[in-house]
Amino acid sequence: MAYVMPILLLAIASTIITFAWYFHLKVDNLSVMSAIFMSWAIALLEYAFAIPAIRMGSKVFSLPELETIRISLTLILFAVIVTIVFKQKFTAQHLLGFGLITAGAFFVFSATKVPS
């Protein structure tokens, strides 16, 4: 459970932050300042999940491993959200590019040890 909970919380945080970054694009006639404030409000909720995830996760993962998990989750969840919510095509090139980025996780996890 010590390994699962940080990943679950990071997945929730990644989903929330993806909406904070992009949801304003779904709202027509929204000023830039309104989009900023709306995004900040959503991002504040993201911190409620990200900070506990990082604090818990740092006990079982190294910081580079945690960041790799976060980035990998963000890429996966972004692909799902952009396809379902924004109805944009996710091509084989996007998949390959994200796959290569995520493949870097192998090197991070094979190179680091959890601090004692």
C-alpha positions in Angstrom: 0.0 0.0 0.0 2.9 2.3 0.7 3.8 2.1 -3.1 0.2 2.3 -4.4 -1.2 5.3 -2.5 1.3 7.8 -3.8 0.7 6.6 -7.4 -3.0 6.8 -7.0 -2.8 10.4 -5.5 -0.4 11.4 -8.3 -2.9 10.1 -10.9 -5.7 12.2 -9.3 -3.4 15.2 -9.2 -2.3 14.7 -12.8 -5.9 14.6 -13.9 -6.8 17.7 -12.0 -3.8 19.7 -13.3 -4.4 18.6 -16.9 -7.9 20.2 -16.5 -6.4 23.3 -14.9 -4.1 23.7 -17.9 -6.5 23.0 -20.7 -10.2 23.2 -19.5 -10.4 27.0 -20.1 -10.1 26.2 -23.8 -13.6 24.7 -23.6 -15.1 27.9 -22.3 -15.9 30.4 -25.0 -15.5 34.2 -24.5 -13.3 33.8 -21.4 -10.8 36.5 -20.9 -7.1 35.6 -20.3 -7.3 36.8 -16.7 -10.5 34.8 -16.0 -8.8 31.7 -17.5 -5.8 32.3 -15.2 -7.9 32.6 -12.1 -10.0 29.6 -13.1 -6.8 27.6 -13.7 -5.4 28.7 -10.4 -8.5 27.6 -8.5 -8.4 24.2 -10.1 -4.6 23.9 -9.5 -5.1 24.6 -5.8 -7.2 21.4 -5.6 -4.4 19.6 -7.4 -2.0 20.5 -4.5 -4.3 18.8 -2.0 -3.4 15.5 -3.8 0.1 16.2 -5.1 1.7 17.3 -1.8 0.5 14.2 0.2 1.5 12.0 -2.7 5.0 13.4 -2.8 5.4 13.3 1.0 4.2 9.6 1.2 6.0 8.7 -2.0 9.4 10.1 -0.9 9.5 7.3 1.8 9.4 4.5 -0.8 10.6 6.2 -4.0 13.5 8.4 -4.8 12.7 11.9 -6.0 13.7 11.2 -9.6 11.4 8.1 -9.5 8.5 10.2 -8.1 8.9 12.8 -10.9 9.1 10.0 -13.5 5.9 8.5 -12.2 4.2 11.9 -12.2 5.3 12.7 -15.8 4.4 9.3 -17.1 0.9 9.5 -15.5 0.5 13.0 -16.8 1.3 11.9 -20.4 -1.1 8.9 -20.2 -3.9 10.9 -18.6 -3.4 13.8 -21.1 -3.7 11.4 -24.0 -7.0 10.0 -22.6 -8.4 13.5 -21.7 -7.4 15.1 -25.1 -9.1 12.2 -26.9 -12.3 12.0 -24.8 -12.9 15.6 -23.6 -11.4 17.6 -26.4 -12.3 15.1 -29.2 -8.8 15.5 -30.7 -7.1 12.8 -32.6 -4.2 11.1 -30.9 -2.0 9.8 -33.7 0.6 7.0 -33.8 3.3 9.7 -33.9 1.9 11.1 -30.6 1.9 7.6 -29.1 5.4 7.0 -30.3 6.7 10.3 -28.9 5.0 9.8 -25.5 6.2 6.2 -25.5 9.8 7.3 -26.0 9.5 9.8 -23.2 7.9 7.1 -20.9 10.6 4.6 -21.9 13.1 6.9 -20.2 11.4 5.8 -17.0 13.3 2.5 -17.3 16.6 4.3 -17.0 15.5 6.3 -14.0 14.2 3.3 -12.1 17.2 1.2 -13.0 19.6 3.9 -11.9 18.3 5.1 -8.5 17.9 3.6 -5.1 15.5 4.7 -2.4 17.2 6.9 0.2 17.5 5.3 3.6 
